[in-house]
Amino acid sequence: MAGRVCLVNSVLTALPLYYISFFRVPRSVSREITSIQRKFLWGCSDGQRKISWISWDKVTLPKAQGGLGVKNVTLFNTAMLAKWRWTLFHLPSSIWSQVLLSKYGGGSNLWAQNPSNKESIWWSDLLIVCGGDEEGNWFDKMIEWRVGGGSRVRFWLDKRAGTKRLAIAYPRLFINSTHQHSSIVEGINFHRAVQDSWRWLGDSSGEFSVRSA
């Protein structure tokens, strides 16, 4: 069984890795890949079915939680796409980040819940998988700002360490504000050498990883 689990993760799940890394996998494709994984793991062959002794939800749990550690294709796909989003937020000065920020509006659009018709398939996939009520806003809940100089952190709209967004905590003040999208230090003569940076709450290091997602 251990050998089959290893082959499922290293071969069957790895074959579509390039596609999984860039695009949202359709449900029909995800179901087909899962079906292939299950048949191989339980030793099924053409015309022959075998008993699945454990539910697939338990099979895909991490070993530390009593599962077999087989990758859930849908969750793996989501984590791989989330890595792009994290990199875009975390490394805004990189060339590819600047191109995307210029073309799509960057962070403001990545917080949107519904992609527009003008956006590419790839960008739309990031919005659908990582944001919005449909996905439980899970990515949004897993990140927060480490405030350095304060030039990148929006005073009302961004979450800082250990605090709610002020727009949510004080909705009446936010509605009446004339600077709803201003940064913390906008209009203030304040300079600090430390830069603002993102922190991933899923890992003690504060850095995003596919495993922690």
C-alpha positions in Angstrom: 0.0 0.0 0.0 2.8 2.4 0.9 4.3 1.9 -2.6 1.0 2.6 -4.3 0.5 5.8 -2.3 4.0 6.9 -3.3 3.2 6.3 -7.0 -0.1 8.0 -6.8 1.5 11.2 -5.5 4.7 11.1 -7.5 3.3 9.9 -10.8 -0.5 10.1 -11.2 -0.8 13.5 -9.4 2.4 14.9 -10.9 1.4 14.2 -14.5 -1.0 17.2 -14.8 1.2 19.3 -12.5 1.9 22.0 -15.1 -1.8 22.5 -15.7 -2.7 22.4 -12.1 -0.1 25.0 -11.3 -1.5 27.6 -13.7 -5.2 27.0 -14.2 -8.3 26.1 -12.2 -9.1 22.4 -12.9 -12.7 21.9 -14.0 -14.7 19.6 -11.7 -15.1 17.0 -14.4 -11.4 16.7 -14.9 -10.8 16.7 -11.1 -13.3 13.8 -10.7 -11.6 11.9 -13.5 -8.2 12.3 -12.0 -9.5 11.2 -8.6 -11.2 8.2 -10.2 -7.8 7.1 -11.6 -6.1 7.6 -8.3 -8.7 5.5 -6.5 -8.6 2.7 -9.0 -4.9 2.5 -8.9 -4.7 2.7 -5.1 -7.1 -0.1 -4.5 -5.8 -2.3 -7.3 -8.7 -2.1 -9.6 -8.3 -3.2 -13.2 -10.5 -3.1 -16.3 -13.8 -4.9 -15.6 -12.8 -5.6 -12.1 -13.8 -3.6 -9.0 -12.4 -3.9 -5.6 -13.7 -2.7 -2.2 -12.6 0.7 -1.0 -11.9 0.0 2.6 -11.5 3.7 3.6 -13.5 6.7 2.4 -11.6 8.9 0.0 -11.9 11.9 2.3 -9.9 10.0 4.9 -7.4 8.8 2.3 -6.6 12.3 1.4 -6.0 13.5 4.9 -2.4 14.1 6.0 -0.7 11.2 7.7 -0.5 13.1 10.9 -4.3 13.2 10.9 -4.7 9.5 10.3 -4.9 9.6 6.5 -2.7 8.2 3.8 -1.5 11.5 2.5 -2.8 11.1 -1.0 -3.2 14.6 -2.6 -6.7 15.9 -3.0 -6.6 17.2 -6.6 -9.0 20.1 -6.0 -7.3 21.3 -2.8 -3.8 20.9 -4.4 -4.9 22.9 -7.4 -6.2 25.7 -5.1 -3.0 25.8 -3.1 -0.9 26.0 -6.3 -2.9 28.9 -7.6 -2.8 30.6 -4.2 1.0 30.5 -4.4 0.9 32.8 -7.5 -1.4 35.2 -5.6 0.9 35.2 -2.6 4.0 35.8 -4.8 2.2 38.7 -6.5 1.4 40.3 -3.2 4.8 39.5 -1.6 7.1 40.4 -4.5 5.4 43.4 -6.1 8.7 44.7 -7.5 9.4 41.7 -9.7 9.0 42.2 -13.4 6.1 39.8 -13.9 4.3 41.3 -10.9 4.7 44.8 -12.3 3.2 43.7 -15.6 0.2 42.2 -14.0 -0.3 45.1 -11.6 -0.2 47.5 -14.5 -2.6 45.5 -16.6 -5.1 44.3 -14.0 -4.9 46.8 -11.2 -3.1 44.3 -8.8 -4.2 44.1 -5.2 -7.5 46.0 -5.6 -8.7 43.5 -8.3 -7.4 40.5 -6.4 -9.7 41.4 -3.5 -12.7 41.4 -5.9 -15.2 38.6 -5.7 -16.3 38.4 -9.3 -13.9 38.6 -12.3 -14.9 40.8 -15.2 -15.1 39.7 -18.8 -12.0 41.7 -19.7 -9.7 39.6 -17.5 -7.7 36.7 -18.6 -8.7 33.1 -17.8 -5.7 32.8 -15.5 -6.5 36.0 -13.6 -10.1 35.0 -13.3 -9.0 31.6 -11.8 -7.1 33.4 -9.1 -10.1 35.5 -8.1 -12.5 32.5 -8.1 -10.2 30.0 -6.3 -8.8 32.4 -3.7 -11.5 35.0 -3.1 -15.2 35.6 -2.7 -17.9 34.1 -0.6 -18.0 30.9 -2.8 -14.7 29.9 -1.5 -15.2 31.2 2.0 -12.7 34.0 1.5 -10.1 31.5 2.9 -7.1 33.2 1.4 -8.1 36.6 2.8 -8.4 35.1 6.2 -4.9 33.6 6.1 -2.9 36.8 5.4 -2.2 40.0 7.3 0.2 42.9 7.0 3.3 43.4 9.0 3.5 47.2 9.1 6.9 48.7 8.4 6.9 52.1 6.7 3.1 52.1 6.3 3.1 53.3 2.6 1.6 50.1 1.2 -0.9 49.3 4.0 -4.3 50.9 3.6 -5.5 52.4 6.8 -9.2 51.3 6.6 -9.2 48.3 4.3 -6.1 46.2 5.2 -5.8 43.8 8.1 -2.8 44.2 10.4 -1.3 41.8 12.9 -3.9 40.9 15.6 -6.5 43.4 14.4 -9.7 43.4 12.3 -9.9 45.7 9.3 -10.9 49.1 10.6 -13.6 49.4 8.0 -15.3 46.4 9.5 -14.6 47.3 13.1 -15.9 50.9 12.7 -18.3 50.9 9.7 -19.9 54.2 10.5 -16.5 56.0 10.6 -15.4 54.3 7.4 -18.6 55.4 5.5 -18.0 59.0 6.5 -14.3 58.9 5.7 -13.2 60.9 2.7 -10.0 58.9 2.4 -11.2 55.3 2.4 -8.3 54.0 0.3 -5.5 56.0 1.8 -2.4 54.3 3.2 -1.5 54.5 6.9 1.1 57.3 6.3 -0.5 59.1 3.4 -0.4 62.8 4.2 2.0 62.3 7.1 5.6 63.3 7.1 6.9 59.9 8.3 9.7 57.7 7.0 10.8 54.3 8.2 13.4 52.1 6.5 11.5 48.9 7.2 9.1 47.9 4.4 5.6 46.7 4.8 5.3 42.9 4.1 2.7 40.2 4.1 2.5 37.5 6.7 1.0 34.0 6.1 -0.9 32.8 9.2 -0.7 29.2 8.1 2.9 28.8 9.0 5.0 30.0 12.0 7.6 31.4 9.6 5.0 33.7 8.1 5.9 32.5 4.6 3.4 30.9 2.3 3.8 27.2 1.3 1.6 24.9 -0.7 1.6 22.4 2.2 0.4 25.0 4.7 -2.4 26.2 2.4 
